[in-house]
Amino acid sequence: MDLQTVLNAMTHAGNKIFELFSFKILMAAVLTLFLHKHFILFMGFILLVFVDCITKWVAISYEFLKEKGVENPSIFACIKGTKTARKAGRINSSTMKERGLGKIAIYVICAFVAGVGDLMMHILNTPTWMVSLVIGYMVVTEVLSVIENLSDAGVDVLDKLIGKLKGRL
């Protein structure tokens, strides 16, 4: 193999690296964003708030079905009944949306303030604990809300779990 062949191969390889360079940079930035722990925590809170909202709708549907004379509606009947409860005006998605977005904003503010507190503790060479406490508390309260909603929807086996979670708060 002569020097010209090596240089041609290196030039070709360099050109291939720079092909779609902006796409590759964009994908690297997107992957970095999606795999960053703060993004994952944020998406986790969005998921928890979403599940809380859905289980609240199921609980409202349960009460609506009972008022309509359905005795002990199953969880599946309650899920299907959310559409009927919404048509009857019992479920207002705009109110739920505002409450959900408000929760997410509050969670972000609390986590940010706790992060500032931990940064200050780090500067003082003291143990950092605020972010773990605040995020842990917010996760537990959101999980408790989901479990309470399911309990309100007629899932009676969760009552002991509610007591245990409340005991930990």
Stockholm file with secondary structure:
# STOCKHOLM 1.0

chainA/1-169         MDLQTVLNAMTHAGNKIFELFSFKILMAAVLTLFLHKHFILFMGFILLVFVDCITKWVAISYEFLKEKGVENPSIFACIKGTKTARKAGRINSSTMKERGLGKIAIYVICAFVAGVGDLMMHILNTPTWMVSLVIGYMVVTEVLSVIENLSDAGVDVLDKLIGKLKGRL
#=GR chainA/1-169 SS CCHHHHHHHHHHHHHHHHTTHHHHHHHHHHHHHHHSHHHHHHHHHHHHHHHHHHHHHHHHHHHHHHHTTCSSCCHHHHHHHHHHHHHTTSCCHHHHHHHHHHHHHHHHHHHHHHHHHHHHHHHTTCCCCHHHHHHHHHHHHHHHHHHHHHHHTTCGGGHHHHHHHHHHC
#=GC SS_cons         CCHHHHHHHHHHHHHHHHTTHHHHHHHHHHHHHHHSHHHHHHHHHHHHHHHHHHHHHHHHHHHHHHHTTCSSCCHHHHHHHHHHHHHTTSCCHHHHHHHHHHHHHHHHHHHHHHHHHHHHHHHTTCCCCHHHHHHHHHHHHHHHHHHHHHHHTTCGGGHHHHHHHHHHC
//
